Amino acid sequence: MPHTQLPHDHGQSIEQELDHMPSVEDFQTVADIFKQLGDGSRIRIFWLLCHCEECVINLSSMVSMSSPAVSHHLRQLKAGGLIVSRREGKEVYYRAAETDQAQLLHHMIEHLVEIACPSE
């Protein structure tokens, strides 16, 4: 990207940083990942899958939701690349993806819960 000259000089030298600014597509990827976590139930399911590998029926019981509702959230998490699945016979098992994004989001969730919900 060519060096950008801003219309107003506020003495911040931000122009050099603009040369290293990620692309619009990169920011959209980040927004799509955050969009996955816009639902508390989906966050709970994702958090569980960071700690275990489970089937839809057990996940449904763990989060007190119907299997179709859990399946809906699993499809969204999988489409976002945050979880993976494997089939064993008729059963499908889900777990968090072993990616930097999934690990970072897991740690972020745990830290935000600690900050926002301190134990008394």
Secondary structure as GFF3:
##gff-version 3
##sequence-region A 1 120
A	DSSP	alpha_helix	15	18	.	.	.	ID=ss1
A	DSSP	alpha_helix	24	36	.	.	.	ID=ss2
A	DSSP	alpha_helix	40	51	.	.	.	ID=ss3
A	DSSP	alpha_helix	56	63	.	.	.	ID=ss4
A	DSSP	alpha_helix	67	79	.	.	.	ID=ss5
A	DSSP	beta_strand	83	88	.	.	.	ID=ss6
A	DSSP	beta_strand	91	96	.	.	.	ID=ss7
A	DSSP	alpha_helix	100	116	.	.	.	ID=ss8
###
